[in-house]
Structure formats: C-alpha cells, structure tokens
Amino acid sequence: MDSNGIIKNIGKNIKIARVIKDWTQEELSGSCGLTVTTISLIENGINNDIRLQSLLSIIDSLGITVEELFVQRKQSTCLAEVNETKS
C-alpha cells in the first residue's frame, strides 16, 4: 500500500471509530481540539500532512489504539461493524 492508501485507510478507520462511538465530527472536534474541517479532511483521506500529535489526540478521544488506525478492512466489514454497534 502506498502512502496515499495508508492515509485513506487511517481516515476510514477514524470515521468508523467515530460512528461506532455515535459521535459527529463536531463532537470529535471538541474532544480532540482539532477543527471540524481538519477532521473531515483526515476522514476523507485528503489531508496527507497529518501531525502525530493530531493522530494521538484523535486516538485518545475515540478510545482506540494506534494499531486500530492501520487495520485494513473491507468495505462490507466496515458497514457490518457500524451496523452491529448501532443495533
């Protein structure tokens, strides 16, 4: 996986964790101290200049591990995880 793929994967995993926690981007923003725009750019894999401190703040706010950021999930698995948590 190239660096763009890694960035997109991290963003996808952050979004999954946020949705599972039933948080909006605004709520995550308030918790980790980043702007909603920054959260959106990260989740969409557009921000390819993510600072380590920003990632650590997001991880801490969401209560996930660094390893969980790098897990590669299939789209169907992502949807199943979110749906299972929402049920």
VMD Tcl script that draws the C-alpha trace (Angstrom):
set ca {
  {0.00 0.00 0.00}
  {1.39 3.42 -0.91}
  {1.32 6.45 1.38}
  {-1.96 7.74 -0.09}
  {-3.55 4.36 0.57}
  {-2.31 4.43 4.16}
  {-3.70 7.95 4.69}
  {-7.09 6.91 3.27}
  {-7.12 3.79 5.44}
  {-6.34 5.79 8.59}
  {-9.13 8.22 7.74}
  {-11.59 5.40 7.13}
  {-10.72 3.80 10.47}
  {-11.11 7.09 12.31}
  {-14.53 7.58 10.76}
  {-15.59 4.04 11.67}
  {-14.48 4.54 15.28}
  {-16.29 7.88 15.43}
  {-19.53 6.48 14.02}
  {-19.36 3.46 16.34}
  {-18.99 5.89 19.25}
  {-22.07 7.68 17.81}
  {-20.22 10.98 17.58}
  {-20.49 13.69 14.98}
  {-17.40 15.31 13.53}
  {-18.23 18.30 15.72}
  {-18.18 16.17 18.86}
  {-14.84 14.61 17.93}
  {-13.50 18.04 17.11}
  {-14.50 19.36 20.52}
  {-12.96 16.39 22.27}
  {-9.60 16.32 20.49}
  {-9.10 20.05 19.85}
  {-8.92 19.88 16.05}
  {-11.21 21.78 13.70}
  {-14.16 20.08 12.05}
  {-12.52 20.83 8.70}
  {-9.36 19.01 9.77}
  {-11.38 16.00 10.99}
  {-13.25 15.92 7.68}
  {-10.06 16.13 5.63}
  {-8.46 13.33 7.65}
  {-11.52 11.07 7.45}
  {-11.74 11.57 3.70}
  {-8.05 10.82 3.18}
  {-7.42 14.28 1.76}
  {-5.08 15.57 4.46}
  {-1.75 13.89 3.72}
  {0.15 16.03 6.23}
  {-1.32 14.69 9.47}
  {0.71 15.53 12.55}
  {1.48 12.78 15.00}
  {0.08 14.85 17.86}
  {-3.20 15.24 15.96}
  {-3.47 11.48 15.49}
  {-2.67 10.86 19.15}
  {-5.38 13.34 20.18}
  {-7.92 11.59 17.95}
  {-6.90 8.16 19.24}
  {-7.22 9.32 22.83}
  {-10.62 10.93 22.22}
  {-12.01 7.86 20.46}
  {-10.50 5.39 22.93}
  {-8.81 3.34 20.24}
  {-5.28 2.05 19.76}
  {-2.64 3.04 17.24}
  {-2.93 -0.45 15.77}
  {-6.62 0.09 15.06}
  {-5.74 3.03 12.80}
  {-3.76 0.81 10.47}
  {-6.13 -2.18 10.23}
  {-7.20 -2.81 6.65}
  {-10.91 -3.56 6.45}
  {-13.08 -4.48 3.51}
  {-15.99 -2.12 2.89}
  {-18.53 -4.82 3.80}
  {-16.75 -5.41 7.13}
  {-16.83 -1.68 7.89}
  {-20.56 -1.49 7.34}
  {-21.17 -4.62 9.40}
  {-19.17 -3.21 12.33}
  {-21.09 0.06 12.29}
  {-24.48 -1.67 11.89}
  {-23.71 -4.17 14.65}
  {-22.80 -1.39 17.06}
  {-25.91 0.63 16.19}
  {-28.25 -2.33 16.84}
}
mol new
graphics top color blue
foreach p $ca { graphics top sphere $p radius 0.5 }
foreach p [lrange $ca 0 end-1] q [lrange $ca 1 end] { graphics top cylinder $p $q radius 0.2 }
display resetview
